[in-house]
Structures are given as structure tokens and as C-alpha cells.
């Protein structure tokens, strides 16, 4: 006759050699791992906060060095009336009047333009920053086989400057181009002088 096992028999059949039989130790282990993870995250955060001001200062120092070198070139070349600088916290804008770079309604660099860019290229090469070359025009319409509108003219002029910089050692990956046509004027297009200000190429040197 078979015997029915009671609760004591069921307990006896349980395998006490299984390490998970009494797994309360896992709670302590998980708690320890959680605390270690939190500690690691806090340490990384502290290190990141510590490094950020230092890296920011290095970026600003490099940008200031570029500003000083460009200012020196402009002064020594007598280009104060044609090339100006606009410094912000995280960037430098080198603003060149189109008249010193191109003939009217053209996008081919003149001999004077190559002289100007020959002075800027070594400085920009050392800057090790991203450079965005922007073309701008006034609001007078242009319509020719080469340039159906000011969009094409402004972009083509920016590309000409970019090609020069690329040909003189600046890595392609550091360069980008934008053509804004007449849509980002510095002054109202109400006269010859203001239109001359608006016709320009800008090289934007970022702080990074």
C-alpha cells in the first residue's frame, strides 16, 4: 500500500544543494551593484563638469589667436576699409567686400582677391576650426546665362573662395558653403553705399 507524503516529505524532496534555494544573498549583491553604478555615473558627471570649462577656455583661446592674426594681417595690408571682423563668443566672422574679390556680376577671383586670400589662408589653416564661406549680394536683380539670379551668383562666389582655401591646404572636411543671395543684408538697399556693404563674402570661423 502506497504511503502519502505529508509536508515534511515534500520539504525533504527539495534540493538544498541548489545555490538559489535560499537567494536572499542576491538582494545584497544587487544593492551593491546599484550603488557602484550610481557612484560610477556620479564620477563621470563630475569629470565632465570639470573638463568643460577647461575645454571651453581652450576653444576661446584658439579663436582669440585667430582674431589677433587676422587683425594683424588686415592692418599690415591696409585692408581696413574692405575687410572687417565681427567677433562673437563662439565665432569670428571675416567680412570681405565683393569689390576686392570679384569683378561686377562675376564669380571668378581677381588678382587682388588672390592676394587677400593668400594672406588669410595660412591663418585659417592654423585655426583648426570649421569654416563656413557665405556669399551675399545686394537686391539688384541679375539674369545671365551663368547666373539666373542672385542665388546662383552668391553661391558661386562662395564656392570660388572655398576652392581657393581648399587648394591652399585647408581640409575639405573643415569647409562648407552657403549662398544667401540678397536675403541677409547688412543695411537697407537704399543707395550705392549700402548696396556695396551688402555685396560681400563672409568666412565664419566657429569656435570648435
C-alpha positions as a printed NumPy array, in Angstrom:
array([[  0.   ,   0.   ,   0.   ],
       [  1.471,   3.336,  -1.014],
       [  2.156,   5.971,   1.539],
       [  1.124,   9.546,   1.036],
       [  3.796,  12.029,   1.828],
       [  2.941,  14.949,   4.059],
       [  4.551,  18.419,   4.072],
       [  7.614,  17.038,   5.723],
       [  8.179,  14.643,   2.858],
       [  7.841,  17.415,   0.254],
       [ 10.418,  19.514,   2.099],
       [ 12.734,  16.554,   2.186],
       [ 12.493,  16.198,  -1.566],
       [ 13.648,  19.806,  -2.099],
       [ 17.291,  20.071,  -3.268],
       [ 19.108,  22.073,  -0.581],
       [ 22.304,  21.942,  -2.649],
       [ 20.82 ,  24.394,  -5.208],
       [ 22.518,  27.824,  -4.6  ],
       [ 19.25 ,  29.554,  -5.479],
       [ 17.372,  27.647,  -2.799],
       [ 17.984,  30.498,  -0.387],
       [ 18.623,  33.511,  -2.675],
       [ 18.458,  36.304,  -0.15 ],
       [ 22.139,  36.988,  -0.881],
       [ 21.102,  38.193,  -4.325],
       [ 19.398,  41.219,  -2.793],
       [ 22.615,  42.356,  -1.137],
       [ 24.553,  41.727,  -4.334],
       [ 22.084,  43.69 ,  -6.47 ],
       [ 22.114,  46.537,  -3.957],
       [ 25.919,  46.664,  -4.102],
       [ 25.931,  46.693,  -7.917],
       [ 23.367,  49.503,  -7.948],
       [ 25.469,  51.597,  -5.582],
       [ 28.599,  51.001,  -7.679],
       [ 26.723,  52.036, -10.828],
       [ 25.463,  55.229,  -9.187],
       [ 28.988,  56.004,  -7.976],
       [ 30.41 ,  55.496, -11.481],
       [ 27.771,  57.798, -13.01 ],
       [ 28.483,  60.498, -10.43 ],
       [ 32.23 ,  60.278, -11.053],
       [ 31.745,  60.597, -14.823],
       [ 29.464,  63.582, -14.296],
       [ 31.995,  65.309, -12.049],
       [ 34.813,  64.694, -14.516],
       [ 32.661,  66.022, -17.354],
       [ 31.774,  69.211, -15.476],
       [ 35.442,  69.714, -14.574],
       [ 36.642,  69.343, -18.148],
       [ 34.002,  71.535, -19.794],
       [ 35.302,  74.928, -18.555],
       [ 38.857,  73.93 , -19.457],
       [ 37.877,  72.823, -22.963],
       [ 35.775,  75.954, -23.435],
       [ 38.726,  78.134, -22.469],
       [ 40.98 ,  76.308, -24.927],
       [ 38.446,  76.892, -27.717],
       [ 38.168,  80.586, -26.855],
       [ 41.947,  80.936, -26.705],
       [ 42.322,  79.395, -30.175],
       [ 39.642,  81.693, -31.542],
       [ 41.293,  84.755, -29.983],
       [ 44.6  ,  83.737, -31.549],
       [ 42.905,  83.624, -34.945],
       [ 41.352,  87.045, -34.33 ],
       [ 44.736,  88.538, -33.451],
       [ 46.419,  87.086, -36.517],
       [ 43.685,  88.263, -38.888],
       [ 43.7  ,  91.737, -37.345],
       [ 47.461,  91.916, -37.847],
       [ 47.121,  90.887, -41.496],
       [ 44.367,  93.431, -42.155],
       [ 46.379,  96.253, -40.61 ],
       [ 49.614,  95.371, -42.382],
       [ 47.809,  95.04 , -45.726],
       [ 45.875,  98.29 , -45.417],
       [ 42.55 ,  96.496, -45.886],
       [ 40.657,  98.163, -43.033],
       [ 38.058,  99.6  , -45.383],
       [ 37.42 ,  96.371, -47.27 ],
       [ 37.836,  93.614, -44.705],
       [ 36.264,  93.768, -41.251],
       [ 35.936,  91.374, -38.324],
       [ 32.873,  90.616, -36.243],
       [ 33.781,  88.674, -33.092],
       [ 31.216,  86.79 , -31.02 ],
       [ 31.745,  84.476, -28.052],
       [ 31.853,  81.324, -30.143],
       [ 32.786,  82.536, -33.622],
       [ 34.602,  85.031, -35.797],
       [ 33.118,  86.473, -38.977],
       [ 35.645,  87.706, -41.55 ],
       [ 33.659,  90.024, -43.808],
       [ 35.112,  90.922, -47.225],
       [ 33.549,  93.314, -49.709],
       [ 32.892,  91.69 , -53.052],
       [ 34.667,  94.555, -54.807],
       [ 38.073,  93.312, -53.594],
       [ 37.328,  89.759, -54.727],
       [ 35.326,  89.858, -57.964],
       [ 34.537,  91.947, -60.975],
       [ 30.931,  93.148, -61.221],
       [ 28.455,  90.283, -61.745],
       [ 31.314,  87.745, -61.875],
       [ 32.4  ,  84.878, -59.636],
       [ 35.988,  84.424, -60.8  ],
       [ 38.566,  85.58 , -58.258],
       [ 40.571,  88.622, -59.321],
       [ 44.324,  89.002, -58.836],
       [ 43.596,  91.279, -55.868],
       [ 41.362,  88.597, -54.371],
       [ 44.129,  86.039, -54.553],
       [ 46.463,  88.437, -52.741],
       [ 43.914,  88.893, -49.959],
       [ 43.167,  85.186, -49.64 ],
       [ 46.869,  84.314, -49.762],
       [ 47.246,  86.26 , -46.511],
       [ 44.2  ,  84.719, -44.865],
       [ 44.713,  81.091, -45.86 ],
       [ 47.726,  80.369, -43.588],
       [ 45.926,  81.89 , -40.598],
       [ 42.782,  79.861, -41.279],
       [ 44.861,  76.741, -41.799],
       [ 46.293,  77.103, -38.285],
       [ 42.881,  77.85 , -36.774],
       [ 41.839,  74.195, -36.976],
       [ 38.173,  75.238, -36.865],
       [ 35.208,  74.689, -39.134],
       [ 34.91 ,  77.384, -41.811],
       [ 31.628,  78.322, -43.457],
       [ 32.005,  80.524, -46.53 ],
       [ 28.898,  82.613, -47.24 ],
       [ 28.086,  84.605, -50.344],
       [ 25.802,  87.683, -50.231],
       [ 24.549,  90.131, -52.861],
       [ 22.506,  93.31 , -52.949],
       [ 18.898,  93.333, -54.141],
       [ 19.567,  94.39 , -57.741],
       [ 18.399,  91.528, -59.954],
       [ 20.813,  89.657, -62.159],
       [ 19.838,  87.46 , -65.06 ],
       [ 22.519,  85.933, -67.234],
       [ 23.386,  82.573, -68.735],
       [ 25.804,  81.88 , -65.86 ],
       [ 23.707,  83.348, -63.062],
       [ 19.928,  83.301, -63.488],
       [ 19.507,  85.013, -60.102],
       [ 21.388,  86.313, -57.096],
       [ 21.133,  82.866, -55.523],
       [ 23.485,  81.425, -58.121],
       [ 25.844,  84.409, -58.048],
       [ 26.205,  84.382, -54.255],
       [ 26.741,  80.613, -54.158],
       [ 29.262,  80.683, -56.998],
       [ 31.289,  83.406, -55.279],
       [ 31.336,  81.479, -52.024],
       [ 32.445,  78.369, -53.882],
       [ 35.291,  80.266, -55.567],
       [ 36.641,  81.368, -52.185],
       [ 36.167,  77.874, -50.752],
       [ 38.058,  76.308, -53.675],
       [ 40.944,  78.682, -53.089],
       [ 41.144,  77.753, -49.408],
       [ 40.932,  74.063, -50.254],
       [ 43.691,  74.402, -52.87 ],
       [ 45.889,  76.054, -50.247],
       [ 45.839,  73.274, -47.708],
       [ 42.596,  73.583, -45.753],
       [ 40.938,  70.177, -45.435],
       [ 37.67 ,  69.755, -47.305],
       [ 36.021,  68.398, -44.163],
       [ 36.514,  71.762, -42.448],
       [ 34.722,  73.703, -45.182],
       [ 31.1  ,  74.372, -46.035],
       [ 29.405,  76.795, -48.423],
       [ 26.231,  78.884, -48.302],
       [ 24.72 ,  81.301, -50.828],
       [ 22.185,  83.735, -49.373],
       [ 21.536,  85.997, -52.345],
       [ 20.108,  89.349, -51.242],
       [ 18.243,  87.966, -48.245],
       [ 20.722,  88.698, -45.421],
       [ 21.604,  92.38 , -45.938],
       [ 23.765,  94.318, -43.5  ],
       [ 21.999,  97.554, -44.408],
       [ 18.844,  98.581, -46.286],
       [ 19.408,  98.509, -50.036],
       [ 18.576, 102.194, -50.378],
       [ 21.701, 103.546, -52.07 ],
       [ 25.03 , 102.712, -53.652],
       [ 26.976, 102.737, -50.387],
       [ 24.639, 100.383, -48.549],
       [ 24.409,  98.066, -51.545],
       [ 28.198,  97.899, -51.638],
       [ 28.164,  96.804, -47.973],
       [ 25.674,  94.077, -48.737],
       [ 27.724,  92.653, -51.608],
       [ 30.192,  90.562, -49.641],
       [ 31.68 ,  87.187, -48.827],
       [ 31.942,  86.129, -45.224],
       [ 34.127,  83.427, -43.718],
       [ 32.619,  82.251, -40.459],
       [ 35.216,  80.677, -38.169],
       [ 33.496,  78.653, -35.473],
       [ 34.968,  78.214, -32.025],
       [ 35.148,  74.426, -32.279]])
